[in-house]
Amino acid sequence: MVASSSRLIKLGLVMSAASRVFAGPLPEQPADRGNQGNEPLNPGFETGNLQGWQVVHGDAFGNRSVTDSASYWGGPFYQDQKYFIWGIAQAGESAVGELKSSPFRAGSALSFLVGGGYDPDKLYVGLVRDRDNQLLLKQTGINDEALVRITWDTSKWAGQMVHIVIHDSSTSESWGHINFDDLRVGPRALGNGDGLTFQVIGQAKQPPPRNSPACSLYATDPLRPQYHYTPYQGWINDPAGLAQWKGRHHLFSQFYPDAPMWGPMYWSHAVSTDAVHWRELPVALSPAKTSIPGDESGRFTGSAMVHGGELHLVFTDYVDTKAHPGAVQESVAVASSKDGVKFELSSRNPVVPGPPAGAPVFFRDPKVFHDPTDNSWKMVLGATNGASGQVQLYRSSDPFSWSHVGLMYTGDGSTGSVWECPNFFPLGDKWVLFYGGNGVGVYETGSYNGSMFTSEKRGLVDAGPASYAMQWYRDESGRNLAISWMGNWPTSKWPTRANGWAGQQSITRELFLREDGGLGSRPIAELDSLASGPTKKLGRLQVGEQAHSLANTNTARVRLAVDLGATSASSFTLFHFQSRAESTLLTYDIASRTLTLDTTNSGYGQVGKWDAVLAKPVDNKLTLDIFLDRGILEAFAGDGTVMSATVWPRYRESTGISVVAHEGTVAFGAISVTPLGSSWC
């Protein structure tokens, strides 16, 4: 489980059910028959006021709504030119009202920038036909102040007189406003006219899953990764219940199907024969039925164990104590399956009725492992003493009869006051503990005596911004595998909400002990099966201070071997998802051995820079293995360091991959680029 309600609200993930939004690509556009350059007055508010717009009712909008603020606490607004509508600026979050544009003639396409709260019923930009005041299309925000470009196919109404409404009937004190800018009509809606075309986001045309194979459905959305697991619609976060049973890998995820937002938690379920190609199965766990409005009780994160010929899910049963005063907030429950598809809740639930006596109520995310020190099942749970994270330890001979062993480990407070999603397992001659704290994944390696863990080394599970709640499992061949939720903490960057879904899981990684005793990750060998075409091999290559193009693709695997002994440069930079307007950078500084991920100008994702100091390369040879998946980057260094990011480029042309050296030349022993296909095909 990723966070408490209060923390999610703080991060901008408002917890409310909302109507489902579907998404798809913009069809081929006909000639702009009816527009002929006709746009409403003041479409981007560059007059600095509401000239040309009408306040229909309410006090949410006024001249103070028009602002030239460039940034907010989470980064840039990304408005077009100088001014835009910031829905909170006139009268605050809870103010309501509606703003209306001047009439204009619809063309083949229409686009605009939208931000602010997600609420399809109360916060939206709408296209309205003048003659009958019919609402034709609408788009809500994505719970982010930053603006995202929405594109609509309006060809069926081309030539008709229409107008835009900016609607706010939300009285919420959290994300109760909507932002807007830069309305474009006709061909200009598709790009800037400078060779860059916008990614098409917000189309209400994606067909339901039953109409087509998943392979083609998942290819439709330009923001959707092709070989990282995502929900077709709705929200996912923590991977859960990872296991291989009877030859099939099982991936469950915390899931809310009704909106791309947090809500009462379900468990989605997918299976694979290779931990790469996934197939959806029916939802495994659903919340208890309730008639209480706003009841957010649900099934939080947990794990799987194979026992007695069945697959058992051991999970946190979360009760919303606002809806159920006096109830135990978190307990441990079990659901079992004979076929790995249908799961039945145990009549013996709860198998752990709550936290140990006297402990705080925070008590979640059970992870079961087999303990070779006493040949028993053990289970760790995330906990807290109020000042630092803790791990509680339980013991059993089956999935149902757990006894409390004691407090296995307490942190020093530097990695968070509460710990979520703990995992614990032997690896080589060490034991590995990893958990979520302070919004990042932290590992510790050390020793264990059957009841207590002693830490010897600590580090980050992933040095980038897009990894949390990683879960480990051991496959039937004995490999230690893991999958991580590619979250975007501490921001709320989910532009995919405009297409009806949010959340993706990492590729499957194999874990190993690094030479320094830390935890390392590498891609599993089965990912080779994603190759969709021949590998482009560039061989040995010397690159200087003029950029060298490697490929033009946004779905590929890029492998590089650098001969540092033959390199005179002080550093080199790899550009990914590159166009004239944006790119994602990986820079390696040779003297400091520092790998830096820079998403300052990457797209709709989280903005920032992240550093990792790599181990000294063996034989002076540095290797990088980089996975690109539309807007996802996962970069693995040879020493086991991994950096992950989700960047979601704004432009279709942002597909370039290139490299440049700084202050000299960089010598590559080998470079290869392999196109990758879909995990749904």
N, C-alpha and C positions, 0 to 999 in steps of 0.2 A: 504494500500500500504506500502511495507516494507522500501523502501529506494530510494533515488535519483540515477541517473545513475552514478554519480561520486563516490558515496559511494559504490555502488555495484562493480565498477571496483576496488576500493581500497581493497574490501574484496575478490577480486579474482573471482567474478562472471561476467566473460566477456560476454557482451551482443551481441550474434550473433547467427543467425539461423544455424543449422547444421543438417546433415542427422540423421535419427533415428537409434538407436542401439537397437537391441532386445536381450533378455537374457533368459537363462534357465539352467536347471541342466545338468551336464555332464552325458551322458548315461553310463550304465555299461561298464567298460573297458575290452576288450579282452586281452588275454596274449600279451605281448609286442613282436609282431612277428618280426619286422624288426629292432628294435633299437639296441639291444644287447649292451647297455651301450654307444653307439656312441653319442657324443655330440660335438658341435663346440669347437674350441680352445678358451680358456680363457672366458668361459661362464659367469663368474661373475667379470671379470676384476681384479682378485686378484693379477695379476702381477703388478698392479698399472699403467698400460698403455694400449694402444690399440693393444697389441700383439695379432695376430690371427684375427684381424678385419681390414677391408679395408675402407678407406674414398673414397666413390664413386665419390662425387663431393661436392663443396661448402666448407664453412669455419665454419659451425656450430659445427663440431666435430673435435677433435684433442686430443692430450695427456692431455691437460689441462682439458678436459671434464671429465677425470677420477679423482674422488675426494674421500677423506676419511672423508669429513665433516659429522658429526653425526647429526646435527640439523640445523634448519633454524628459521626464526622469529615465525613460527607457531607451532614448536615442532620438534620431531625427524623425520628423513627421513625414518627410518625403512629399511635401506638397509640390505642385507644379508652379513654377515662377515664384511669386512672393506671398500671395494671400490665399486663404482657404477658410472654410467654416469649421470652427472648433466648437462642438455642440455644448461644451461645458462652460464656455467663456461668458455667455450672456447672463445666465441666471442659475448656474450650478447643475448638479447631477439630476435632481428630482424635478426640475422644471419640465413642462410639457408644451407642445406646440407643433405647428406645421408651417413649412415654408414652400412656396410654389414659384416655379420659373415662369417666364413669359412663354407663350405658345411658339412652337416651331414645327417644321414639317419633318416627319420621321424619314430616315434614310435606311440604307441596308444594314447599318450597324450603329451602335451607340456604346460609348464607354465613359467611365468616370472613376474618380478615386473615392474610396469610402474607408472609414475607420470608426472607432468607437465600439459600443457594446453590441453583443450578440443577443438579439431577441427578435425573431422573424415577425412576430405579431405587433410589437410595440415600437421597434426601432428599424426603420428601413428607408431606402431610397426607392421610389416607385415611378414607373412610367404610366401615365394616365392619358387615355384618349379624350380629346376635347369634347367631341360631339355627344358622348353619353357618360362621361366621367368614369369610365371603366378602368380599373387598375389592371394593366396588362402584364407587368413584370415588377418584381420587387427584390431587393437585396439588403440584408441586414449587415451589421459590422461583424468583427471577428474577435472582440474583446482585446483590442490593441489600438492604442492611439495612432500608430503609424498608418498611413494610407496605402491601400492596395487597389490596383487597377482592375475594375470589373468590366467585362465586355459582353454585350448582349447582341444577339442576332435579331434585328428588328425588321428584316426584309418583308415579312408578312404584313406589316403596317406601313410600308414605304409609301410616301405621298400623303399620308393622313396627318392631320394636325394633332399634336400631342403636347404634353408638358411633363415636367418632373416635379414630384413632391418629395420633400425631406421631412419624414414623419417621426415624431417623438411623443409617444404617450406613456413612456416608462417613468414611474416615480421612484425607481430604485436609487438608492444612495451609492450603489456600486455598479459602474458601467451602465448608467442610465442615460447616456447621451450618444449622439451619432455625429461623425465628422464627414465632410464632403468637399470635393474640389474638382475642377477641370472637366466639365462636361463636354464631350466631343460627339459629333454627329457625322455619319457617312464614312467615307474612306479614311478620314483623319482619325477616326476612332480606333483604328487598328495599329497605328504607329505614329512616329514623330516625323515621318517623311524624309528621314535621313538614313534609310537602310535598316533601321531597327524596328521590329514589330513586337507588339506586346504579347506576352503569354496570355492565352485566353482563359480567364478565370470567371466563374460565376454563371456559367450556362446552365439553364434548367432543362437539360435535354439528355442526361445520362439515363439509359434504360434500366429497368430493374434487373437484378442478377439472373432471373430465369430466362431472359430473352436471348442471351448469348453466352458463349464460353467465357470463363473468367479471364482468359488470356486477352481477348479483344476488349472486354469491359475495362480491364485494368489499364489498358494502353490508351484509353480515351482521354483521360485527364492529364494535361501536361505537367502538373505538379506531382503526380503520383509516381513514386519509385516503382521500378519494374521487378526488382528481385529482393526488395526488403518487404517484409510482411506488413500490410496495412489492413484496416477494416474496410470493407466496401463502402459502408456508410457508418457514421457514429464516431465514438471516441474509444481509443485504447490507451492504456499506459503500461503498468508493470507486466512483464512476462511472468507467467506462473505455471506451476505444475509441469515443468519440463521433464521429460522422461523418454526413454526408448523402450518400447514394450512390444514384443512379438514382431520385431523388425521395423516398426514404425515409430518415428519421432513424433512426439506430441507437444504442441505449443499452445498453451492457453494464455490468455491476456485478460487483465481487468478491462471491462468493456461496458460502454453505455450505448445501446443501439439507436436511441431515439433522437439524438442530436450530437454534433461534434463537440460536445462539452462534457464536463463532469456531471454525473448523475448517479442514481442508485446502481451499484455495481453488479454486473453480470460477469460471467467468464465466457469469452469467445473460445473457439477450439479449431485448430487446424492440425493436419497431419502431413507427414512427408516420409518418403523412403530413404532420403539422402540428407535431410536437414537443410535443404536448399529449395526444392520445389514443393510448394505448399498447396494443400487442398482443404477448403473449408468444410467443417462438420457442423452439426447443429450446436447451438449454445449449450454449454455443459452445465452451468449453474445460473440460476436466476434468483433475484431477491424474493423474500417472502412477500406474499400478496398483502397489500395494505389499503385501507380506505382513508388513511390520515393524509390530508394535503401536505405536501412538502416533506414527507417521510423519506429520508435518504438512506435508510438501512439497506445493507447489501452484503455481497460476498467479496471480501477484500483478499489480498494476495495470499498465496500459500504455495504448497509444493505437492509433488506426487510421490507415491511409494508403491512398489509392486510387492504384494504379499498375499499368500494363499491363492495364487492363480488369478487375482483380480488387480485392477488398477484403482488405487485409492487417492482421492484428492483431500489433502489436509489443509484447511484454510481458516482465515479469520472471518468469523461471523460478526459483522459490525451492526450494532443497534444504534439508531439515531435517538439519543436520550432526550432531545428536545421534543420528539414525537412520542417517546416512551419514557417519561420521567421515572427514575428509580431503577431502570433496567441496567444490567451490566453492559458496558459499552462494547467491549471486545472479548470474545471467547474463541475457542478453537473447535471446529466442527469437521466432520468427515463425510464425503460422498464417495460411493463405490460403484464400479462398473465391471461387468463380466465380459463386455465386448469392446470396451474402449470408446464407446459412443454415447450410450445412455448412462447417466449417473443418478443414483438414488441416495438421498440423504439418510444417514444412519439414524436408527431409532435411539441410539445411545448418545446422541448429541445433547449438550456439548461434551466433547471428550476432555476438554480442559475448560472449566466453568468461568475462568477469569484469571487475572494476574495473581501472583502470590499474595498472601495476606500482608497488608500494610504497604504494598507497592502501588505506585501511581497507576491510573487507569490506562495509560498508553501501553499497549501490549499486543503486538501484531506481527503478522507475516511469518508464520511457522515454516521452517525449512527442515525437512527430515533428511537424515543421513544415516548410513550404517557405520557403526563405531567398531573398528577392529580391536580396540583395547579391551572390550568386554563382550564382543560379538552380540551387540544389541542394537535396536533402533534408538537413535537419539534425535532430538528436535531442538533447534534454537529459535528464539523469538526476540524481536527488537523491543527494547524497553528503555527506561530512563530513571535516574534518581532525582531529576529536576535540574541538575547542573551539567550532567554528562550522559552520553549514551551508554547503554548496557546491553548485555546479551544474557537472557535466561536460558537454562538448559533443562530438558526433560528426557525421560527414559521410558521405553516400553518394549514389550515383546510382540506387539501387534499394533494396528492403527488406532485402537480404541482405548487402551488402558495406560494412560500416561501418568507418571509420577514426577514430581519436581525434584531434580538433582540439586539445583542451587544456582547461584549467580556465577556464570562462567567467566565473564570478563566485563570490566568497567573502563571506559575511556577516561582521558584526562580533560575532557571538555573542549579541546581544540578542534575536534572533528564533529562537533554538534552536541547539543544538549539532549537530543533524541536520535535514536538510530532506527532505520527502517530496513526491511528486506535483507536481514542478515543471512549469509551463507557460510557454511563451515565444512571443511573436508580435508582429507590428507592429500598431499601432492609431493611426490618424491619423499625426501626425509623430513619434510616440514608439514605443518598444518596451516591452512589458509582460512582466514576470516575476512570476508568483505561485506560492506553494508553501505547504506545511503545516509549521509549526514551533511548538513549545510548545503544541500542541493547538489552534491557530487557523490560519485562512488569512490569509496576509500577501501584499500586492502591493507591487511596486516598479516605477516607471516611469522611463525614462531613454533612453539612446542605446546603439547597438550598431554595431560596425564589421565584423561578419562572424565575429569570434572572441571578442570581449570585450564584456561589458555594463557600462555605467557608470550607477549608480543616481542619480536626482535627487529622487525623492519616494517615500515609503513610507506605507502605511496598511493597514487591515484590509479584506479582501474582504467580510466581513459583520461588523457590529458586535454581533450577538447571539451566543447560546451554541450555536446549532445549525447550524454550517457548517464543513465540513472537506473537504479533498481535491477541491476544485472542479476541473472539467476544461473546457477551452475547445475549441471547434471553429468553423470557418467554414462556413456553409451555402452552398448552391449559388447563392444570391442575393448572397452577399458579406457577410452579417451575421456579427458575432462573437458567438457564443452560448456559454452555459455552463450546467452543471448541477452542483450541490454535494450532497455527502452531508450529510444533516441529523443529524449525530452529536450526542452530548450530553457531550462531554468537558468537564472531567475527571471527571465522574461516570459512573455505570453505570446510568442511569435508562432501563430498557427494560421498562415494565410489559406491553408487548405480547408479551413472552416467554411470559406466561401463556396467550396465545392462539396460540402456535406460530410467531411470526415476529418479526423485529426489523430495523429499518433502513428509511429512506425517503429518496428523492432530492427535491431542491427542484424547483420549477417551472423551466422553461427561461427563462433571463434573457438579455437582450441587453446586451453590454458596450459602454461608450463612455468617451471621455476627458472628465473634468470640466473646468470652466473653470480650476481651479487646478492642472491637470495630473495629478490623481489618477484612479483607476479608478472608474467609476460603473456601476451596474446598473439596468435597468428591465425590467418584465415584457414578454414578446414579445406582439405584437398578436394572435396566434392564440389567446391565452387568452380572448378575447371569446367564442369558440365554446363555452365551457363554460356560458354563461348558460342556466339551466333555467327561467326565468320572467321576467316583466317587472321592470324596474328600478324600485325605489322611489326617487323623487326628492323630496327635502325642500326643495329650493330654498334661498333665502337664509334664514338663521336666526341669531338672537341667543340665546346660551345663557349663563345666569348661574350662580350658585352652587348652584342646585337641579338635580340630575341630569336630563338629558333623554334619554328612550329613543329609540333609532334603529331597532332591529329586534330580533327574537328568532330567531336562526338561528346555527348553528355551521359552516355551509358557505356562504360568501359572499365577495363582493368589496365592500369599503367604500372609497369615494373621497371625499375631503374637500378643499375649497379654503378656506383661512383668510385673511381680509382682516385682516392685522395692523395696518394703519393705522386700522381702525375698532374695534380690540380694546382694551379697557381692562384686561383681566385680566393678572395676572402670569404665569399659566400655565393650561393646561387638560389634562384627563386623559380619555382614551378607555378605556372598559372593554370587554373582550371575554370570551367564554365566562363570562358573569356569572350568578351566582345569589346567594342570601343567604349561601352558604357560601364562595364562591371567585370569583375573577376574575383576568384578566391585564390589566395596565395599561400604557398608553403615555402618557407625560406630556411635554409640550413646554413648556420654560421660555423665555419670550420674550426676556428680557434676555440670557441666556447662549447662546441658540439651541441648547439641549441637549435632545435627545430621549432619554428614559429608558424602557427596557423593564423592567418589574417583575413577576417571577413568584413573589414571596414567598408568595402564597396562591393559586396557580393550579390545582394538581392534583397528579398523580403525577410530573410532570416535574422538571427541574432548578430549584432555588430560587436566586434571586439578583436583582441589578439590574445592568443594562448601560447605558452612556451613549455617545452619539455627538453631537459638535458639528456641526451642519449649517452649510452655507454660508449667507451672508446671502441671504434670499429675493429673487428678482427682483421689482421693483415692489411689494415688501412683501406678496407673496402666497405663502403656504406651501401646498404640496400634499402629500398623503399618499395612497398607494394600498396598501390592506391586504388580503391574502388570508388567509381563515380556512378551515381544512379539518379539521373535527372537533377535533383537538387541536393543529393546526399553525397558526402565525402567521408570515407573511412581510410585513413592512412596508417599503415603498419610499417614500423621500422624493424630492421633485422634484430635488434636487441629485445624486441617484445613490446616496445612502446606503441600505443595506438592513440590517434587523435581523430575525433569524429565531429562532424558539423552538418547541420541542415541549413541550406542557404537559399533555396528557391529563387533562381534567377528571374529577373523581370522580363527578359527579352528572349525570343525564340532563337536569336542568333548567338546567344551566349553558350557556345559549344566548343570554343577553342581550347587547346592544350598546348602550352609552349614553355620554354625554359630560357633563362638568361643568367649569365655569370656577372659577378660584380668584382671589379678590380683584378681582372685576369681572366683565365679560362678554367673551365671545369671539364674534367675528362670522364666520360661515361664508358665503362666497359661494355655495357649493353643497355638498350632501351627497347621495350616492347609495349605495344598497345593492342589489347584484345577486345573486340566488341562483345558486349554481353547482352543476352536476351532476357526474357521474362521468366520468373520463377513460377508463373501460373500456366505456362505452356507445356 
